[in-house]
């Protein structure tokens, strides 16, 4: 969690002069182990833990948070070393998959641009 705190502090320093703050989207996934309802709860806990780590020490003052607990739903995005996106990772019921146990955090400085609104709407879905 120290990495998240450092990231939040860096972001806060970079955008400290923005009076409208920042919107933070936190999206969490789970693998195929456990029931769908268990994994929904688990991913909500992961989003809350990530938010707490980002807020630690007063970082990201005035931020708004949007949490998306995906559980087993959705596809975890995957990128190559060059940053190019490839096909994502789907959950297989009953199968443990470490690569699905993921939290993705995106920062959107306010006011939101048209481009960030489009990205945010897409990212709100699992």
PAZAFI-479101 format. One record per residue (C-alpha): residue in one letter; x, y, z. Coordinates in nm, 4 decimals, padded with zeros to 6 digits, always signed. Each point is the difference from the previous one (the first is absolute). Layout:
BEGIN
  residu         x         y         z
       A         X         Y         Z
...
//
This chain:
BEGIN
  residu         x         y         z
       X  +00.0000  +00.0000  +00.0000
       X  +00.2993  +00.2328  +00.0379
       X  +00.0185  +00.0174  -00.3791
       X  -00.3600  +00.1243  -00.0145
       X  +00.0687  +00.2630  +00.2638
       X  +00.3073  +00.1245  -00.1896
       X  -00.1986  +00.0075  -00.3238
       X  -00.2792  +00.1996  +00.1669
       X  +00.2479  +00.2495  +00.1456
       X  +00.1667  +00.0457  -00.3402
       X  -00.3392  +00.0559  -00.1627
       X  -00.1032  +00.2404  +00.2749
       X  +00.3192  +00.2052  -00.0448
       X  -00.0453  +00.0107  -00.3770
       X  -00.3601  +00.1191  +00.0157
       X  -00.0025  +00.1857  +00.3342
       X  -00.1016  +00.3256  -00.1678
       X  -00.3189  -00.1542  -00.1430
       X  -00.2836  +00.1287  +00.2123
       X  -00.2427  -00.2619  -00.1318
       X  +00.2149  -00.2964  +00.1065
       X  +00.0192  -00.3353  -00.1662
       X  -00.2289  -00.2935  -00.0697
       X  +00.1550  -00.3376  +00.0794
       X  -00.1450  -00.3118  -00.1604
       X  +00.0870  -00.3228  +00.1827
       X  -00.0934  -00.3221  -00.1769
       X  +00.0605  -00.3449  +00.1519
       X  -00.0237  -00.3526  -00.1383
       X  +00.0031  -00.3529  +00.1443
       X  +00.0782  -00.3426  -00.1386
       X  -00.2466  -00.2868  -00.0432
       X  +00.0387  -00.1450  +00.3491
       X  -00.2884  +00.0598  +00.2386
       X  -00.3589  +00.0897  -00.0760
       X  -00.0857  +00.3033  -00.2124
       X  -00.1486  +00.1795  +00.3048
       X  +00.3122  -00.0728  +00.2084
       X  +00.2201  +00.1410  -00.2761
       X  -00.2172  +00.3135  -00.0291
       X  +00.0495  +00.0611  +00.3740
       X  +00.3713  -00.0785  -00.0264
       X  +00.0546  +00.2474  -00.2834
       X  -00.1963  +00.2704  +00.1880
       X  +00.2378  -00.0541  +00.2948
       X  +00.2942  +00.0353  -00.2403
       X  -00.1328  +00.3317  -00.1341
       X  -00.0479  +00.1304  +00.3551
       X  +00.3519  -00.1093  +00.1006
       X  +00.1469  +00.1739  -00.3046
       X  -00.1917  +00.3188  +00.0840
       X  +00.1234  -00.0109  +00.3605
       X  +00.3601  -00.0419  -00.1190
       X  -00.0348  +00.2926  -00.2403
       X  -00.1433  +00.2216  +00.2754
       X  +00.2669  -00.0968  +00.2534
       X  +00.1912  +00.2985  +00.1275
       X  -00.2403  +00.2535  -00.1517
       X  +00.0894  -00.0700  -00.3615
       X  -00.2553  +00.0782  -00.2702
       X  -00.1794  +00.2636  +00.2049
       X  -00.3472  +00.0662  -00.1324
       X  -00.0028  -00.3002  -00.2323
       X  -00.3226  -00.1699  -00.0994
       X  +00.0021  -00.3765  -00.0373
       X  -00.1925  -00.2296  -00.2318
       X  +00.0357  -00.3656  +00.0959
       X  -00.0760  -00.2837  -00.2441
       X  +00.0021  -00.3467  +00.1629
       X  -00.0068  -00.2361  -00.2994
       X  +00.0322  -00.3331  +00.1822
       X  +00.0204  -00.2739  -00.2642
       X  -00.1628  +00.2175  -00.2658
       X  +00.1808  +00.1814  -00.2754
       X  +00.3381  -00.0328  -00.1606
       X  +00.3182  +00.1177  +00.1707
       X  +00.1871  +00.2145  -00.2528
       X  +00.3480  -00.1123  -00.0884
       X  +00.2782  +00.1994  -00.1639
       X  +00.3228  -00.0963  -00.1685
       X  +00.3364  +00.1496  +00.0938
       X  -00.0568  +00.2677  -00.2660
       X  -00.3331  +00.0993  +00.1562
       X  -00.2075  -00.1537  -00.2778
       X  -00.3155  -00.1684  +00.1300
       X  -00.0510  -00.3672  -00.0710
       X  -00.2941  -00.2287  +00.0658
       X  -00.0991  +00.0098  +00.3673
       X  -00.0338  -00.2662  +00.2666
       X  -00.3423  -00.1485  +00.0768
       X  -00.0883  -00.1875  +00.3199
       X  -00.0430  -00.3755  -00.0275
       X  -00.2413  -00.1318  +00.2663
       X  +00.1796  -00.2167  +00.2555
       X  +00.3474  +00.0977  -00.1217
       X  +00.2560  +00.2025  +00.1972
       X  +00.1707  +00.2614  -00.2149
       X  +00.2352  +00.2491  +00.1648
       X  -00.0164  +00.2317  -00.3016
       X  -00.3733  +00.0560  +00.0682
       X  +00.0640  +00.1157  +00.3571
       X  +00.0541  +00.3543  -00.1141
       X  -00.0824  +00.3572  +00.0964
       X  +00.0174  +00.2688  -00.2681
       X  +00.0156  +00.3659  +00.1003
       X  -00.0530  +00.2914  -00.2384
       X  +00.0256  +00.3693  +00.0828
       X  -00.2104  +00.2651  -00.1732
       X  +00.0822  +00.3663  +00.0774
       X  -00.3018  +00.2280  +00.0186
       X  -00.1574  +00.1565  -00.1861
       X  -00.0440  -00.3114  -00.2115
       X  +00.0754  +00.0338  -00.3689
       X  -00.2216  -00.1596  -00.2633
       X  +00.2684  -00.2662  -00.0510
       X  +00.0201  -00.0814  +00.3729
       X  -00.3798  -00.0191  +00.0251
       X  -00.0016  -00.2556  -00.2836
       X  +00.2758  -00.2064  +00.1638
       X  -00.1713  +00.0207  +00.3392
       X  -00.3357  -00.1185  -00.1345
       X  +00.1695  -00.2960  -00.1656
       X  +00.1996  -00.0859  +00.3138
       X  -00.3093  +00.0079  +00.2235
       X  -00.1063  -00.3282  -00.1635
       X  +00.1437  -00.3393  +00.0889
//
